[in-house]
Amino acid sequence: MSVAAVSPPSRFAQFYALTKPRVVQLIVFCALIGMVLAVPGLPSWAQVGQMALASLGIWLVAGAAAAFNCIVEQGIDAKMKRTAWRPTAKGELSNQETLVFSAVLCAAGSALLYVWINPLTMWLTFATFVGYAVIYTVILKPLTPQNIVIGGASGAMPPVLGWSSMTGDVGPEALILFLIIFLWTPPHFWALALYRVEDYRKSGLPMLPVTHGNEFTRLQVFLYTLILFAGCLMPFVYGMSSWLYLAFAVVLSVGFCGYGFALWRNYSDALARKTFRFSLIHLSVLFAALLVDHYVM
């Protein structure tokens, strides 16, 4: 076996992995949607620059929260196949190194948002950091099977951060976007938890499939997709989008409800995986449709 095949990842790759790049990319994408929707018509070059700086600041703080999460859940991550590869779980990075890295990212992102964007966005972003890294990870996640519901408020904040970065306030449109992600989070995450239930059982976390069983969780997934369907109609009802968005929202929501119903009535791990993957498509395409609708209609 070659040396390259057994060599650990580079230090840069290890630190980068701490930021949970895929999760942070989705966070920044949702924040960017909030920024774009907050600006009537095409943004000026100055506004494009402001969006770029705000996205960087949000990325830095979100990455800091992800790295801090890796410290808190180091022992849990090591027990779960999905997370055992993380540098903290494998012992490739020490807690001290990770903590310093998290602090530097958080300080840099907060300073950027405060100086070049506005104080409100900085405080909202920092509150999101505390909500995810401390309230959700440290308190809620090991305490209650409703952790993902309550803690979902932090994950739903990106569009609000994006909106405030361009306007300096939080409008009802931003709260509607918040509501959509808040309602989307439980069926998205519980679909994952259903086929990863043994991992969560070994970790000792009171996730819903562990505490209330497979059938109850499947019912909750289906019921939340129905509630989410209603939430996805709000941009059209409020008047912040047109029929173009509505068409996408209905098709995507019917699809998600269909997966939820099928999962409830006839469970399989393969179907749970498909439901989880579709949930990612649902949110991404839904927000992309809002973006297209904003410029086309």
C-alpha positions in Angstrom: 0.0 0.0 0.0 1.4 3.4 -0.9 2.2 6.1 1.7 -0.3 8.4 0.1 -3.1 5.9 0.7 -2.6 5.9 4.4 -1.5 9.5 5.0 -4.0 11.6 7.0 -5.7 14.6 5.3 -3.7 17.8 5.2 -4.2 20.2 8.1 -6.1 22.6 5.9 -8.5 19.8 4.9 -8.9 18.8 8.5 -9.8 22.3 9.6 -12.0 22.8 6.6 -13.9 19.6 7.4 -14.7 21.1 10.9 -16.9 23.8 9.2 -19.2 21.1 7.7 -19.0 22.6 4.2 -22.2 21.1 2.8 -24.3 22.4 5.7 -22.7 25.8 5.6 -23.2 26.1 1.8 -26.9 25.5 2.3 -26.9 28.1 5.1 -25.2 30.7 2.9 -27.5 29.9 -0.1 -30.6 30.5 2.1 -29.1 33.7 3.4 -28.3 34.9 -0.1 -31.9 34.3 -1.1 -33.0 36.5 1.7 -30.6 39.2 0.5 -31.8 39.1 -3.1 -35.5 39.2 -2.1 -34.8 42.1 0.1 -33.7 44.2 -2.9 -36.4 45.3 -5.3 -35.2 44.6 -8.9 -31.7 44.0 -9.9 -29.1 44.9 -7.2 -26.5 47.6 -7.9 -22.8 46.7 -7.9 -22.6 48.2 -4.5 -25.3 45.9 -3.3 -23.7 42.9 -4.9 -20.5 43.8 -3.0 -22.6 44.1 0.2 -24.1 40.7 -0.4 -20.7 39.1 -1.0 -19.4 40.6 2.3 -22.5 39.5 4.2 -22.3 36.0 2.8 -18.6 35.8 3.9 -19.4 37.0 7.4 -22.3 34.5 7.7 -20.1 31.7 6.3 -17.4 32.4 8.9 -19.8 32.5 11.9 -21.7 29.4 10.6 -18.4 27.6 10.2 -17.4 28.6 13.7 -20.6 27.1 15.1 -20.0 23.9 13.2 -16.5 23.6 14.6 -17.7 24.2 18.1 -20.3 21.6 17.6 -17.6 19.1 16.7 -15.9 19.7 20.1 -19.2 19.2 22.1 -20.1 16.1 20.1 -16.7 14.6 19.8 -17.6 11.4 21.8 -21.0 11.0 20.1 -19.4 11.5 16.6 -16.9 8.8 17.3 -19.8 6.3 17.9 -21.7 7.1 14.7 -20.7 5.9 11.2 -22.1 9.1 9.7 -19.7 11.3 11.7 -16.8 9.1 12.8 -14.6 10.5 10.0 -14.6 14.0 11.5 -11.1 15.2 12.6 -12.2 15.7 16.2 -13.8 12.3 16.4 -10.6 10.6 15.0 -8.4 12.6 17.3 -6.6 14.3 14.4 -7.3 17.7 15.9 -7.3 18.5 19.6 -10.1 20.3 21.3 -7.8 23.3 22.0 -7.0 23.6 18.3 -10.6 23.3 17.3 -11.7 25.9 20.0 -9.2 28.4 18.8 -10.2 27.9 15.2 -13.9 28.3 16.1 -13.1 31.5 18.1 -11.1 33.0 15.3 -13.8 32.3 12.7 -16.5 33.7 14.9 -14.6 36.9 15.8 -13.6 37.5 12.2 -17.2 37.0 10.9 -18.7 39.1 13.6 -16.3 41.9 13.1 -16.9 41.9 9.3 -20.7 41.9 9.8 -20.6 44.7 12.5 -18.2 47.0 10.6 -19.2 46.5 6.9 -22.8 45.3 7.1 -24.8 46.5 10.2 -24.9 45.7 14.0 -28.3 44.0 13.8 -27.1 41.4 11.4 -24.0 40.8 13.5 -26.1 40.3 16.7 -28.6 38.1 14.9 -25.8 35.9 13.5 -24.1 35.7 16.8 -27.4 34.7 18.5 -27.8 32.0 15.8 -24.3 30.8 16.8 -25.3 30.6 20.4 -28.6 29.0 19.6 -27.1 26.2 17.5 -23.7 25.6 19.3 -24.9 26.0 22.9 -28.7 25.9 23.3 -29.3 23.2 20.7 -26.1 21.1 20.9 -25.3 21.3 24.6 -28.8 21.6 26.1 -31.6 20.5 23.8 -30.1 17.7 21.8 -29.2 15.4 24.7 -32.3 16.4 26.7 -35.5 16.0 24.6 -36.7 14.1 21.4 -38.2 17.5 20.3 -34.6 18.8 20.1 -34.7 19.2 16.3 -38.1 21.0 16.5 -37.0 23.6 19.1 -33.5 23.8 17.8 -34.7 24.2 14.3 -35.2 27.9 15.0 -31.4 28.4 14.7 -31.3 26.5 11.4 -34.2 28.7 10.0 -32.4 32.0 10.6 -30.2 32.3 7.4 -32.9 34.1 5.3 -33.5 36.5 8.2 -29.8 37.2 8.4 -29.7 37.8 4.7 -32.7 40.1 4.8 -31.4 42.2 7.7 -28.0 42.5 6.0 -29.6 44.4 3.1 -32.3 46.3 4.9 -31.1 46.8 8.5 -34.4 45.3 9.9 -36.4 42.1 9.9 -39.6 42.3 7.8 -42.5 39.9 7.6 -41.1 38.5 4.3 -38.0 37.3 6.2 -40.2 35.7 8.9 -42.1 33.8 6.2 -38.9 32.4 4.9 -37.9 31.6 8.5 -41.2 29.7 8.9 -40.7 27.6 5.8 -37.3 26.4 6.9 -38.5 25.9 10.5 -41.3 23.6 9.3 -39.0 21.9 6.8 -36.4 20.9 9.4 -38.3 18.1 11.3 -39.4 15.9 8.4 -36.0 16.4 6.8 -34.0 15.4 9.9 -36.3 12.7 11.1 -36.2 11.0 7.7 -32.4 10.8 8.3 -32.8 9.6 11.9 -35.1 6.8 10.8 -32.5 5.0 8.8 -29.7 6.0 11.2 -31.6 5.0 14.3 -29.0 2.5 15.5 -26.3 5.1 15.3 -28.4 7.4 17.5 -29.3 4.6 19.9 -25.6 3.8 20.4 -24.8 7.5 20.9 -27.4 7.8 23.7 -29.1 10.8 22.1 -32.9 10.8 22.6 -33.8 11.2 19.0 -37.5 10.6 18.2 -37.1 7.2 16.5 -35.2 6.0 19.6 -37.6 7.3 22.2 -41.0 7.0 20.4 -40.3 4.3 17.8 -40.3 4.0 14.0 -44.0 4.2 13.4 -44.7 7.3 15.5 -41.7 9.1 13.8 -43.0 8.2 10.4 -46.4 9.7 11.3 -44.7 12.9 12.5 -42.8 13.1 9.2 -46.0 12.9 7.2 -47.9 15.4 9.4 -45.1 17.9 9.2 -45.0 17.6 5.4 -48.7 18.6 5.4 -48.0 21.6 7.7 -45.0 22.5 5.5 -47.2 22.5 2.4 -49.3 25.3 4.0 -46.2 27.2 5.0 -44.8 27.0 1.5 -47.9 28.8 0.2 -47.3 31.8 2.4 -45.0 33.8 0.0 -47.8 33.7 -2.6 -50.6 34.5 -0.1 -48.6 37.4 1.3 -47.9 38.8 -2.1 -44.1 38.4 -2.2 -44.3 36.0 -5.1 -46.4 35.2 -8.2 -48.0 32.1 -9.8 -44.6 30.9 -11.0 -43.4 30.3 -7.5 -46.8 28.9 -6.5 -46.6 26.3 -9.2 -43.2 25.1 -8.0 -44.3 25.2 -4.4 -47.3 23.0 -5.0 -45.4 20.5 -7.1 -42.6 20.2 -4.6 -44.9 20.1 -1.6 -47.1 17.4 -3.2 -43.9 15.4 -3.8 -42.7 15.8 -0.2 -46.2 14.9 1.1 -46.2 11.9 -1.2 -42.9 10.7 0.2 -44.1 11.3 3.7 -47.3 9.3 3.2 -45.4 6.4 1.5 -42.9 6.4 4.4 -45.7 6.3 6.9 -47.6 3.5 5.3 -44.8 1.3 4.0 -41.4 1.9 5.7 -38.0 0.9 4.3 -34.6 2.3 4.9 -34.2 2.9 1.2 -37.4 5.0 1.2 -36.3 7.0 4.2 -33.0 7.8 2.3 -35.0 8.9 -0.7 -37.2 11.0 1.5 -34.2 12.7 3.0 -32.6 13.3 -0.3 -35.9 14.7 -1.7 -36.1 17.1 1.3 -32.8 18.7 0.2 -34.1 19.0 -3.4 -37.4 20.5 -2.0 -35.8 23.3 -0.1 -33.1 24.1 -2.7 -35.5 24.2 -5.7 -38.2 26.0 -3.6 -35.8 28.9 -2.8 -34.4 28.9 -6.3 -38.0 29.3 -7.6 -38.5 32.3 -5.3 -35.3 33.8 -6.7 -36.4 33.3 -10.3 -39.9 34.5 -9.6 -38.4 37.7 -8.0 -36.7 38.6 -11.3 -39.0 37.1 -14.0 -42.4 38.0 -12.8 
